Amino acid sequence: MAAKVLVTEKIADEGLEILKGRGYDVVELLDAEPEALHAAIADADALIVRSATRVTPELLDAAPALKIIGRAGVTVDNIDVEAANERGIIVCNAPTSNIISAAEHTMALLLAAARNVCQANASVHAGSWARHRFMGTELFDKTLAIFGLGRIGSLVAERARAFGMDVIAHDPYCSPERAAQLDVTLMDSVEEILPLADFITVHLPLTQDTYGLFGAEEYAAMKNGVILVNPARGGIFQVEPLADFLAAGKIGAVAIDVFEEEPCTDSPLHEFENAILTPHISAVTREAQVRAGTEIAEYVWAGLEGSIVPTAINPSGIPPEVMDAVRPYIPAAKVAGRMISSLLGIPKQVEVCLEGAIADADSAPIVAGVVDGILKYKDIGAISLENARTMAGRHGMDVRATSEREAQGYESAIRLRADGMEVAFTLYGLDQAPRLIAFNGYHVDIQPAASALVFEYVDSPGRIGTIGTILGQAGINITTMQIGTKPEEQCALVYMNVEGKVTPEVMAQLESAMEYRNIWKLSL
């Protein structure tokens, strides 16, 4: 009996033909109600979706035969990857299918905003011929600031250089070597870059750090007449103050393809002629759709045939005998990677050490997990067993794996050393939760939360009280805490999981309150 591939959203016919040509039973069920979808997926071996289908644990529970989920596009926000992991289902995507289309749409928005194309078009259609109204500006010899030099941002940089633009960028995760290859000048901070740019475009994922990244303070710091473009994620530009600065003429024009809530049929920007608004179409080209459809068809075929899936974003596609030993440690590897990137950005030298009972296990899935954690900010979504070291090298990391028979009293552990920093994790409890057991030579035992503060200081009475008082006055709650010591150095380290916004002002107050060796703020 032929394997069944359920397709719940329209993909290119070329992709469907690949699967049909290989003998699969391809069933298209578009715009289905939940009941119909649950019934159709009951005997499906593979599921192909785009962005609208929500792949929830409940849907997966209705699919006992499901082996692979293919997302015909870049992100997998609509798929519960952890639920798929638990059920041994591969999740894969087509991460490069639309990057050319997205980069070209960015250039289209830049040009349209600079040359008043949309306004002039509307004027002519209305029967007017008012050339004097549409004085534009050239891209040539202007400064373009790119926030985010990932796959799309890099392509935009190449195209902008071809227009004779001076390109600067801010991306703390881009290596200087990569920026030099693109002929781009890296800047250290958002504040440093804003007054220099004639044009600004963003190519960032929507994260806790990037949400609302540009607000009134940032708009005020920009050049008069600056043109802003956002083809990345809604929510990065704060819309209300953006409208105010647009009305005042401080911002010359905006061009936006993405919105915090979509469809977006009304916003403060709708009233402005110099606000170009497109309905999330940066990836909507025939070529991108064909690439997405054909690529995901090939990957789904590979998964159903038992081959390694090149863009698998979870480890279910590797041999069971490899996964049995290391599968539980992959979440810990990702957390360790995120912790290192929160401390250092992207490190240069990375050592992943498997300790104790997992010392002889295949290190490749753990290495892939660490690299995925370090590069989490980039929202790459395609770190796999095959490409982990390639992606690490592309971002300037030299990664090596080692092993130790001893795990310092634990059955097994993962130790990550990177550019002078060291963290170690083990697993704890019935749910096998990642637990931090070492931090830069200090023994601790704590389950990391999303936000933490770490203090290292010469040990003496009253230190924790001072820290607690400052945090309490700032409305920051300490949820859990662990203290590690180095008696030979008379030093202590305090790891605090916290709730509440730790502002630069709070950090400055902590730093001035007493003498520390180090203070770190972590976001995981």
C-alpha positions as CSV (number, residue, x, y, z in Angstrom):
1,M,0.0,0.0,0.0
2,A,1.4,3.4,-1.0
3,A,2.4,5.8,1.8
4,K,-0.1,8.7,2.2
5,V,1.1,12.3,2.0
6,L,-1.5,14.8,3.3
7,V,-1.1,18.3,1.9
8,T,-3.2,20.9,3.8
9,E,-2.1,24.1,2.0
10,K,-1.4,24.9,-1.6
11,I,2.1,24.1,-2.8
12,A,3.5,24.2,-6.3
13,D,2.3,21.5,-8.6
14,E,5.9,20.6,-9.4
15,G,6.3,19.4,-5.7
16,L,3.1,17.4,-5.9
17,E,4.2,15.7,-9.1
18,I,7.5,14.7,-7.5
19,L,5.7,12.8,-4.8
20,K,3.1,11.3,-7.1
21,G,5.8,10.2,-9.5
22,R,7.5,8.3,-6.8
23,G,4.3,6.3,-6.1
24,Y,2.9,8.1,-3.0
25,D,-0.8,8.7,-2.4
26,V,-1.0,12.5,-2.4
27,V,-4.1,13.8,-0.8
28,E,-4.8,17.6,-0.9
29,L,-7.1,18.9,1.8
30,L,-7.2,22.6,1.7
31,D,-8.9,24.9,4.2
32,A,-10.3,21.9,6.1
33,E,-12.3,22.2,9.3
34,P,-10.5,20.6,12.4
35,E,-12.8,17.5,12.4
36,A,-12.0,16.8,8.7
37,L,-8.3,17.4,9.2
38,H,-8.2,15.0,12.2
39,A,-10.0,12.3,10.2
40,A,-7.7,12.8,7.1
41,I,-4.5,12.6,9.1
42,A,-5.4,9.4,10.9
43,D,-3.7,7.2,8.3
44,A,-1.2,9.7,6.9
45,D,2.5,8.9,6.8
46,A,3.6,12.5,6.0
47,L,2.1,15.9,6.4
48,I,3.0,19.0,4.3
49,V,1.9,22.4,5.5
50,R,2.8,26.1,5.0
51,S,2.1,28.7,7.6
52,A,-1.7,28.5,8.2
53,T,-2.0,24.9,9.5
54,R,-1.4,24.7,13.3
55,V,0.3,21.4,14.0
56,T,-0.5,20.9,17.7
57,P,0.0,18.0,20.1
58,E,-3.7,17.2,19.7
59,L,-3.4,17.0,15.9
60,L,-0.3,14.7,16.2
61,D,-2.2,12.5,18.6
62,A,-4.7,11.9,15.8
63,A,-1.8,10.8,13.5
64,P,-0.3,7.5,14.8
65,A,1.4,6.7,11.5
66,L,2.9,10.1,10.9
67,K,6.7,9.9,10.2
68,I,7.5,13.4,8.9
69,I,6.1,16.9,8.7
70,G,7.4,19.2,5.9
71,R,7.0,23.0,6.1
72,A,7.1,24.4,2.6
73,G,8.8,27.6,3.7
74,V,11.4,28.9,6.2
75,T,9.9,29.2,9.7
76,V,8.2,26.5,11.7
77,D,6.4,28.7,14.1
78,N,3.1,26.9,13.4
79,I,4.5,23.4,14.3
80,D,5.0,22.1,17.8
81,V,8.5,20.7,17.3
82,E,8.8,19.4,20.8
83,A,5.6,17.4,20.5
84,A,6.9,16.0,17.2
85,N,10.2,15.1,19.0
86,E,8.3,13.2,21.6
87,R,6.5,11.1,19.0
88,G,9.6,10.5,16.9
89,I,8.3,12.6,14.0
90,I,10.8,14.4,11.8
91,V,10.2,18.1,11.2
92,C,11.8,19.7,8.2
93,N,11.6,22.9,6.2
94,A,12.8,24.7,3.0
95,P,15.0,27.4,4.6
96,T,16.5,28.9,1.5
97,S,13.5,28.7,-0.8
98,N,12.4,32.3,-0.6
99,I,15.5,34.2,0.4
100,I,16.1,35.6,-3.1
101,S,12.5,36.7,-3.4
102,A,12.7,38.4,0.0
103,A,15.9,40.2,-0.8
104,E,14.5,41.4,-4.1
105,H,11.3,42.6,-2.5
106,T,13.5,44.6,0.0
107,M,15.2,46.3,-2.9
108,A,11.8,47.0,-4.5
109,L,10.6,48.6,-1.3
110,L,13.7,50.7,-1.0
111,L,13.4,52.0,-4.6
112,A,9.7,52.5,-4.3
113,A,10.1,54.6,-1.1
114,A,13.1,56.5,-2.5
115,R,11.4,57.4,-5.8
116,N,7.8,57.8,-4.7
117,V,6.8,55.1,-7.2
118,C,3.5,54.1,-5.6
119,Q,2.3,57.7,-5.1
120,A,3.2,58.7,-8.7
121,N,1.4,55.6,-10.0
122,A,-1.7,56.4,-8.1
123,S,-1.5,60.0,-9.3
124,V,-1.4,59.1,-12.9
125,H,-4.2,56.6,-12.5
126,A,-6.3,59.4,-11.1
127,G,-5.7,61.5,-14.2
128,S,-3.0,63.8,-12.9
129,W,0.4,64.6,-14.3
130,A,2.1,66.3,-11.3
131,R,5.8,65.6,-11.8
132,H,6.8,68.3,-9.3
133,R,5.2,66.4,-6.4
134,F,7.4,63.3,-6.8
135,M,11.0,64.5,-6.2
136,G,12.9,61.4,-5.2
137,T,16.4,60.5,-3.9
138,E,19.0,58.2,-5.4
139,L,20.4,55.1,-3.7
140,F,23.8,55.8,-5.1
141,D,26.4,57.1,-2.6
142,K,23.9,56.8,0.3
143,T,24.4,54.8,3.5
144,L,22.2,51.8,4.0
145,A,22.1,50.3,7.5
146,I,21.1,46.6,7.7
147,F,20.0,45.1,11.0
148,G,20.6,41.4,10.7
149,L,23.2,40.0,8.2
150,G,21.8,36.5,7.9
151,R,20.9,34.9,4.7
152,I,18.5,37.6,3.5
153,G,20.4,40.5,4.9
154,S,23.5,39.3,3.2
155,L,21.8,39.2,-0.2
156,V,20.4,42.7,0.4
157,A,23.9,43.9,1.1
158,E,25.2,42.4,-2.1
159,R,22.5,44.1,-4.1
160,A,22.8,47.4,-2.3
161,R,26.6,47.5,-3.1
162,A,25.7,47.0,-6.7
163,F,23.7,50.2,-6.5
164,G,26.8,52.0,-5.2
165,M,25.5,52.3,-1.6
166,D,27.8,52.4,1.4
167,V,26.6,49.5,3.6
168,I,26.9,49.4,7.3
169,A,25.3,46.8,9.6
170,H,24.6,45.7,13.1
171,D,24.6,42.0,13.9
172,P,26.4,40.9,17.0
173,Y,26.3,37.3,15.6
174,C,28.0,38.1,12.4
175,S,31.8,37.4,12.2
176,P,34.0,40.3,11.0
177,E,35.3,37.9,8.4
178,R,31.8,37.4,6.9
179,A,31.2,41.2,7.0
180,A,34.5,41.8,5.2
181,Q,33.5,39.3,2.5
182,L,30.3,41.3,1.9
183,D,32.1,44.6,2.0
184,V,30.0,45.7,4.9
185,T,31.2,47.8,7.9
186,L,30.0,46.2,11.2
187,M,28.9,48.6,13.9
188,D,28.9,47.7,17.6
189,S,25.5,49.1,18.7
190,V,22.1,50.3,17.5
191,E,22.8,53.7,19.0
192,E,26.0,54.1,17.0
193,I,24.4,53.2,13.7
194,L,21.2,55.3,13.7
195,P,22.6,58.8,13.0
196,L,24.6,57.5,10.0
197,A,22.0,55.9,7.9
198,D,20.0,57.4,5.0
199,F,18.1,54.1,4.6
200,I,17.5,51.4,7.3
201,T,16.2,47.9,6.6
202,V,15.7,45.1,9.2
203,H,16.1,41.4,8.6
204,L,15.7,40.1,12.2
205,P,13.6,37.4,13.8
206,L,11.0,38.5,16.3
207,T,12.4,37.8,19.7
208,Q,12.2,39.2,23.2
209,D,15.1,41.4,22.3
210,T,13.9,42.6,18.9
211,Y,10.2,43.2,19.7
212,G,9.7,47.0,19.7
213,L,13.4,47.5,19.0
214,F,12.7,50.8,17.2
215,G,10.7,53.3,19.2
216,A,10.5,57.0,19.8
217,E,14.0,57.3,21.2
218,E,15.5,55.4,18.2
219,Y,13.5,57.4,15.6
220,A,14.6,60.7,17.2
221,A,18.3,59.6,16.9
222,M,17.9,58.9,13.1
223,K,18.9,61.3,10.3
224,N,16.3,63.7,9.1
225,G,14.4,62.2,6.1
226,V,15.6,58.6,6.8
227,I,13.7,55.9,4.9
228,L,12.8,52.7,6.8
229,V,12.0,49.3,5.4
230,N,10.7,46.2,7.2
231,P,10.2,43.0,5.2
232,A,11.1,40.8,8.2
233,R,8.7,40.6,11.2
234,G,5.9,42.8,12.4
235,G,6.5,44.3,15.8
236,I,10.1,45.3,15.3
237,F,9.0,48.9,14.5
238,Q,6.8,50.5,17.1
239,V,3.9,51.8,14.9
240,E,2.4,54.6,17.0
241,P,5.6,56.6,17.4
242,L,6.6,55.7,13.8
243,A,3.4,57.4,12.6
244,D,4.2,60.5,14.8
245,F,7.7,60.9,13.4
246,L,6.3,60.3,9.8
247,A,3.8,63.0,10.3
248,A,6.5,65.4,11.6
249,G,8.7,64.8,8.6
250,K,11.6,63.4,10.6
251,I,11.1,60.1,8.8
252,G,10.9,60.6,5.1
253,A,9.1,57.4,4.2
254,V,8.5,53.8,5.4
255,A,7.9,50.6,3.4
256,I,6.5,47.7,5.4
257,D,5.6,44.2,4.3
258,V,4.9,42.6,7.7
259,F,2.6,43.5,10.5
260,E,2.2,42.5,14.1
261,E,-1.3,41.3,13.4
262,E,-2.2,40.0,10.0
263,P,-4.3,40.7,8.0
264,C,-3.7,44.4,8.8
265,T,-6.4,46.5,7.2
266,D,-6.1,49.5,9.5
267,S,-3.2,51.1,11.4
268,P,-1.9,54.6,12.1
269,L,0.3,54.2,9.0
270,H,-2.6,53.8,6.6
271,E,-3.3,57.5,6.4
272,F,0.2,58.4,5.1
273,E,0.9,58.6,1.3
274,N,4.6,58.0,2.0
275,A,3.9,54.8,3.9
276,I,4.1,51.9,1.4
277,L,2.3,48.9,2.9
278,T,2.3,45.5,1.1
279,P,0.4,42.4,2.4
280,H,3.3,40.1,3.4
281,I,4.3,39.3,-0.2
282,S,8.1,39.2,0.0
283,A,8.1,35.5,-0.6
284,V,5.2,35.5,-3.0
285,T,6.9,34.8,-6.3
286,R,6.4,31.9,-8.7
287,E,10.1,30.9,-8.3
288,A,10.0,30.9,-4.5
289,Q,6.8,28.8,-4.4
290,V,8.3,26.3,-6.9
291,R,11.5,26.0,-4.9
292,A,9.6,25.6,-1.6
293,G,7.3,22.9,-3.1
294,T,10.0,20.9,-4.8
295,E,12.5,21.1,-2.0
296,I,10.0,20.0,0.6
297,A,8.8,17.2,-1.6
298,E,12.4,15.9,-1.9
299,Y,12.9,16.1,1.9
300,V,9.6,14.4,2.7
301,W,10.5,11.7,0.2
302,A,13.9,11.2,1.9
303,G,12.3,11.0,5.3
304,L,9.7,8.4,4.2
305,E,12.5,6.4,2.6
306,G,14.5,6.4,5.8
307,S,17.3,8.6,4.6
308,I,18.8,11.6,6.4
309,V,16.7,14.7,5.9
310,P,19.1,17.6,5.1
311,T,17.0,20.2,6.8
312,A,15.6,18.2,9.7
313,I,15.3,20.7,12.6
314,N,14.8,17.9,15.1
315,P,16.9,14.8,15.5
316,S,14.3,12.2,14.6
317,G,15.8,11.4,11.3
318,I,19.0,9.8,12.6
319,P,19.5,6.2,13.4
320,P,17.7,5.0,16.6
321,E,20.8,3.4,18.0
322,V,22.5,6.8,17.9
323,M,19.6,8.6,19.4
324,D,18.9,6.3,22.3
325,A,22.0,7.5,24.1
326,V,22.0,11.2,23.3
327,R,18.4,12.2,22.5
328,P,17.6,13.3,26.1
329,Y,20.7,15.5,26.2
330,I,19.9,17.5,23.0
331,P,17.7,20.0,24.9
332,A,20.5,20.5,27.4
333,A,22.9,21.0,24.6
334,K,20.7,23.7,23.1
335,V,20.3,25.5,26.5
336,A,24.1,25.3,27.0
337,G,24.5,26.9,23.5
338,R,22.0,29.6,24.3
339,M,23.8,30.4,27.6
340,I,27.1,30.7,25.9
341,S,25.7,33.0,23.2
342,S,24.0,35.1,25.9
343,L,27.4,35.5,27.6
344,L,29.6,35.9,24.6
345,G,27.6,36.3,21.4
346,I,29.1,33.9,18.9
347,P,32.3,32.4,20.2
348,K,35.3,31.6,18.1
349,Q,36.6,28.4,19.8
350,V,34.0,25.9,21.0
351,E,34.7,22.5,22.7
352,V,31.8,20.2,23.4
353,C,32.7,17.5,25.9
354,L,30.6,14.4,26.6
355,E,31.2,13.1,30.1
356,G,30.4,9.9,32.0
357,A,28.0,7.4,30.6
358,I,27.6,9.2,27.2
359,A,31.4,9.6,26.7
360,D,31.3,6.9,23.9
361,A,28.1,8.2,22.3
362,D,28.1,9.8,18.8
363,S,28.7,13.5,19.5
364,A,27.2,14.8,16.3
365,P,23.6,15.3,17.6
366,I,25.0,17.0,20.7
367,V,27.2,19.3,18.6
368,A,24.3,20.1,16.4
369,G,22.2,21.0,19.5
370,V,25.0,23.3,20.8
371,V,25.4,25.0,17.5
372,D,21.6,25.4,17.2
373,G,21.5,27.0,20.7
374,I,24.4,29.4,19.9
375,L,22.7,30.5,16.6
376,K,19.2,30.6,18.1
377,Y,19.2,34.4,17.7
378,K,19.6,34.0,13.9
379,D,16.3,32.1,13.7
380,I,17.9,29.8,11.1
381,G,15.6,26.9,11.8
382,A,17.7,24.4,9.9
383,I,20.6,23.3,12.0
384,S,20.9,19.6,11.4
385,L,23.3,16.7,11.8
386,E,24.7,17.3,8.4
387,N,25.1,21.1,8.4
388,A,25.9,22.0,12.0
389,R,29.6,22.3,11.5
390,T,29.2,24.1,8.2
391,M,26.8,26.6,9.8
392,A,29.3,27.0,12.7
393,G,32.1,27.7,10.3
394,R,30.0,30.2,8.4
395,H,29.6,32.1,11.6
396,G,33.3,32.0,12.5
397,M,33.1,29.1,15.0
398,D,35.7,26.3,15.3
399,V,33.9,23.5,17.0
400,R,35.5,20.3,18.3
401,A,34.1,17.4,20.3
402,T,35.9,15.6,23.2
403,S,34.9,13.1,25.8
404,E,35.8,12.3,29.5
405,R,35.0,9.1,31.4
406,E,34.3,11.1,34.6
407,A,31.3,13.4,35.0
408,Q,32.3,14.9,38.5
409,G,29.9,12.8,40.4
410,Y,27.1,12.7,37.9
411,E,26.1,9.8,35.7
412,S,26.5,11.9,32.5
413,A,27.0,15.5,31.6
414,I,27.7,17.9,28.7
415,R,30.4,20.4,29.3
416,L,30.8,23.4,26.9
417,R,33.9,25.5,26.8
418,A,34.0,28.6,24.6
419,D,36.4,31.5,24.5
420,G,37.3,31.2,28.2
421,M,33.8,30.5,29.5
422,E,32.6,27.1,30.7
423,V,29.2,25.7,31.6
424,A,28.1,22.1,32.3
425,F,24.7,20.5,32.3
426,T,23.2,17.2,33.3
427,L,19.6,15.9,33.3
428,Y,17.3,15.9,36.3
429,G,13.9,14.4,37.3
430,L,11.3,12.3,35.5
431,D,11.0,15.0,32.8
432,Q,14.8,14.9,32.2
433,A,15.1,18.7,32.5
434,P,18.4,20.4,31.7
435,R,20.2,21.4,35.0
436,L,23.2,23.6,35.2
437,I,25.9,22.0,37.4
438,A,29.0,24.1,36.7
439,F,29.7,27.7,35.7
440,N,33.2,28.8,35.1
441,G,34.7,26.4,37.6
442,Y,32.1,26.9,40.3
443,H,29.8,24.0,41.2
444,V,26.1,24.9,41.2
445,D,22.9,22.9,40.9
446,I,20.0,24.8,39.4
447,Q,17.5,24.6,36.6
448,P,18.0,27.7,34.5
449,A,15.0,30.0,33.8
450,A,14.5,32.3,30.9
451,S,16.2,35.2,32.7
452,A,19.1,35.1,35.2
453,L,21.8,37.2,36.8
454,V,25.1,35.8,37.8
455,F,27.5,37.5,40.2
456,E,31.1,36.6,41.0
457,Y,32.8,38.4,43.9
458,V,35.2,38.0,46.8
459,D,33.2,36.3,49.5
460,S,32.2,38.3,52.5
461,P,29.0,38.8,54.7
462,G,26.1,40.9,53.4
463,R,26.7,40.5,49.7
464,I,23.5,38.7,48.8
465,G,21.5,41.1,51.0
466,T,22.8,44.0,49.0
467,I,21.9,42.4,45.7
468,G,18.4,41.4,47.0
469,T,17.7,44.9,48.2
470,I,18.5,46.5,44.8
471,L,16.5,44.0,42.9
472,G,13.5,44.2,45.3
473,Q,13.5,48.0,45.0
474,A,13.4,47.6,41.2
475,G,10.5,45.2,41.3
476,I,12.6,42.2,40.2
477,N,11.7,38.9,41.9
478,I,14.4,36.2,42.6
479,T,12.7,32.9,41.9
480,T,15.5,30.5,42.6
481,M,19.2,30.9,43.6
482,Q,22.3,28.9,43.9
483,I,25.7,29.8,45.5
484,G,29.0,28.2,44.4
485,T,32.3,28.9,46.1
486,K,36.0,28.6,45.5
487,P,37.5,28.4,49.1
488,E,41.0,28.5,47.8
489,E,40.3,31.9,46.2
490,Q,37.9,33.1,48.8
491,C,35.4,33.8,46.0
492,A,31.7,33.1,45.5
493,L,29.4,32.9,42.6
494,V,25.6,33.5,42.8
495,Y,23.3,32.3,40.1
496,M,19.9,33.9,40.4
497,N,16.8,33.1,38.2
498,V,14.8,36.3,38.1
499,E,11.5,37.6,36.9
500,G,11.1,41.3,35.9
501,K,12.9,43.6,33.5
502,V,16.6,44.1,34.4
503,T,17.3,47.5,32.9
504,P,20.7,49.0,32.2
505,E,19.9,51.3,35.1
506,V,19.5,48.3,37.5
507,M,22.7,46.8,36.2
508,A,24.5,50.0,36.8
509,Q,23.2,50.2,40.3
510,L,24.3,46.6,41.0
511,E,27.8,47.3,39.6
512,S,28.2,50.4,41.8
513,A,26.9,48.8,45.0
514,M,29.9,46.7,45.7
515,E,33.1,45.2,44.1
516,Y,32.6,42.3,41.7
517,R,34.8,40.2,39.6
518,N,32.0,39.8,37.1
519,I,28.3,40.4,36.6
520,W,26.5,38.6,33.8
521,K,22.9,39.1,32.6
522,L,21.5,36.0,30.8
523,S,18.5,35.6,28.5
524,L,17.8,32.0,27.5
